Amino acid sequence: MASLLHVSFYILAVNKNVQALACASILAVSYSLSDLTTPANFESFDFVIYFLYDVVTLAAIVLAKYLLFRNAQKHSCYVYCCTGLAINAVLFLAMFIDSHLLGTKEPWALWYFYSSTVNIVDLIMVSVVILNRDFLGLQLMTRKLLNEKP
């Protein structure tokens, strides 16, 4: 929905933020493909598939930034999508290791942390893609850590 919103904003000349449009479109394609390719009977091995989707999506967003928007200022959507996808990828990998490799069958703290954090991170990413606002101060923190100009 966020990508459709940005397409309509772009067409109607309400907002010509192509970087946000690219992030939203890449996320939409990735999430659509992952929904279509993941089987209905969820297995522990599916965590590695989600991990790979997030890594490929992160790589696509970074590649798009450096190929299409190399000299442009980093928008909030770019920073939040990269951070969110990295957090989700780490959590998917941790769940794969715990459930598939270690064979854990009973829920414990990691499982509860994973289920709530992945949903919260996804909600924050979609919200930032729609609003394109740095409402958690993440972009400000990365600028200060990397000594970048606003």
C-alpha positions in Angstrom: 0.0 0.0 0.0 2.9 2.4 0.7 4.3 1.9 -2.7 0.9 2.6 -4.3 0.6 5.7 -2.2 4.0 6.9 -3.4 3.2 6.2 -7.0 0.0 8.2 -6.7 1.9 11.0 -5.0 4.5 11.0 -7.8 1.9 11.0 -10.5 -0.2 13.7 -8.9 3.0 15.8 -8.2 2.1 15.9 -4.5 5.5 14.5 -3.6 8.3 13.8 -6.1 10.5 11.8 -3.6 11.9 9.2 -5.9 14.1 7.7 -3.2 11.0 6.9 -1.0 9.2 5.5 -4.1 12.2 3.2 -4.8 12.3 2.0 -1.2 8.6 1.4 -1.1 8.6 -0.4 -4.4 11.5 -2.7 -3.5 9.9 -3.5 -0.1 6.5 -4.2 -1.9 8.1 -6.6 -4.4 10.1 -8.4 -1.7 7.2 -8.8 0.7 4.9 -9.9 -2.1 7.3 -12.5 -3.3 8.0 -13.8 0.2 4.3 -14.2 0.8 3.8 -16.0 -2.5 6.7 -18.4 -2.1 6.4 -19.3 1.6 4.3 -22.5 2.1 1.2 -22.5 4.3 2.7 -25.1 6.6 5.4 -23.0 8.2 8.6 -25.0 9.0 11.7 -24.0 11.0 13.7 -24.0 7.7 11.5 -21.1 6.5 13.3 -18.7 8.8 16.4 -19.0 6.5 14.2 -18.2 3.5 13.0 -15.0 5.2 16.5 -14.2 6.2 17.6 -14.5 2.6 14.7 -12.3 1.4 15.7 -9.6 3.9 19.4 -9.8 2.9 18.5 -9.6 -0.8 16.0 -6.7 -0.2 18.6 -4.8 1.9 21.1 -5.3 -0.9 18.6 -4.1 -3.5 17.9 -0.9 -1.5 21.5 -0.2 -1.0 22.3 -0.9 -4.6 19.4 1.3 -5.8 20.7 4.1 -3.5 24.2 4.0 -4.9 23.2 3.5 -8.5 20.3 5.9 -8.7 20.7 8.3 -5.8 24.5 8.4 -5.2 24.7 12.1 -4.6 21.3 12.6 -3.0 20.8 13.1 0.7 19.8 9.9 2.5 16.1 10.1 3.3 14.5 8.7 6.4 13.0 5.8 4.5 16.4 4.6 3.3 17.9 4.7 6.8 14.9 3.0 8.5 14.5 0.4 5.8 18.1 -0.6 6.0 18.1 -0.7 9.8 14.8 -2.5 9.9 15.8 -5.1 7.3 19.1 -5.7 9.1 17.3 -6.2 12.5 14.8 -8.6 10.9 17.5 -10.6 9.1 19.4 -11.1 12.3 16.3 -12.2 14.1 15.3 -14.6 11.3 18.8 -16.1 11.4 18.7 -16.4 15.2 15.3 -18.2 15.0 16.6 -20.5 12.3 19.6 -21.4 14.4 17.5 -21.9 17.5 14.6 -23.9 16.0 16.3 -25.7 13.1 19.9 -26.2 14.0 19.5 -26.5 17.8 16.2 -28.2 17.6 14.4 -26.1 20.2 10.7 -27.0 20.3 9.4 -25.1 23.3 8.9 -21.3 23.1 11.3 -19.2 25.2 12.3 -15.6 25.5 14.0 -15.4 22.1 10.7 -16.5 20.4 8.7 -13.9 22.2 11.3 -11.2 21.5 11.4 -12.2 17.8 7.6 -12.2 17.3 7.1 -8.8 18.8 10.2 -7.1 17.4 9.7 -8.3 13.8 6.2 -6.9 13.8 7.1 -3.6 15.4 10.1 -3.1 13.0 7.8 -3.9 10.0 5.3 -1.4 11.3 7.9 1.3 11.8 9.4 0.7 8.3 6.0 1.0 6.6 5.1 4.1 8.7 8.4 5.8 7.8 8.0 4.9 4.1 4.5 6.4 4.1 5.3 9.5 6.2 9.1 9.9 5.3 9.7 11.3 8.8 12.5 10.5 11.2 10.2 10.2 14.2 12.6 8.0 16.3 15.7 10.1 15.6 17.4 7.2 13.9 18.6 9.3 10.9 19.8 12.0 13.3 21.8 9.4 15.2 23.4 7.9 12.1 24.4 11.4 10.9 26.1 12.1 14.2 27.8 8.8 14.3 29.1 9.0 10.7 29.8 12.8 11.0 27.6 13.5 7.9 26.0 16.9 7.0 22.2 17.2 7.1 
